[in-house]
Amino acid sequence: MAGLRYSGIVLLVIATSMAMTEARTIVVGGSENWRFGYNYTDWALKNSPLYINDKLVFKFDAPHNVYLLPNLYSYLKCDFGGAKLLAGAPNGAGEGFEVVLNQWRLYYFTSSNDKDCSDGLMKFFAMPLPRWQ
Ligand SMILES: *[C@@H]1O[C@H](CO)[C@@H](O)[C@H](O)[C@H]1NC(C)=O
């Protein structure tokens, strides 16, 4: 009987921690949104860890945008070879553009306008953790 009671408690704990780890929706940059000159490395540090299936919302004005860079080298060099455009300038208006972090991988985000990446601090990377951690 003690074993049965114990497994009941374990189930309750699992159910509770699942409820507490609902996927979140996070606006990148908070009230600063996605803009030139705000430190997104700092923002990402303060908002880590992110979890798989969390949603990032990018709100921005033209001419900014959202690119996914392929690797650390391109991220450090702001090299857009092989980069993937996720959201062009018009997609940042209103409710913004949503990215679901649904893979266990490194995501390198940046913006390509002029010096957004190299001087504007508009870049950060994130690796969402699996839910069970
Ligand atoms: C941005 O924030 C990171 C992390 O806090 C810090 O290491 C870096 O020096 C900051 N960059 C600038 C240009 O302030």
The ligand as a Gaussian input file, in Angstrom:
#p B3LYP/6-31G(d) Opt

LIG

0 1
 C       25.878000      43.307000     -24.217000
 O       25.580000      42.462000     -23.127000
 C       26.532000      41.444000     -22.917000
 C       26.018000      40.542000     -21.837000
 O       25.581000      41.220000     -20.703000
 C       27.863000      42.089000     -22.565000
 O       28.831000      41.082000     -22.362000
 C       28.291000      43.010000     -23.692000
 O       29.468000      43.688000     -23.334000
 C       27.198000      44.018000     -24.008000
 N       27.599000      44.758000     -25.208000
 C       27.622000      46.083000     -25.245000
 C       28.096000      46.685000     -26.513000
 O       27.267000      46.778000     -24.299000

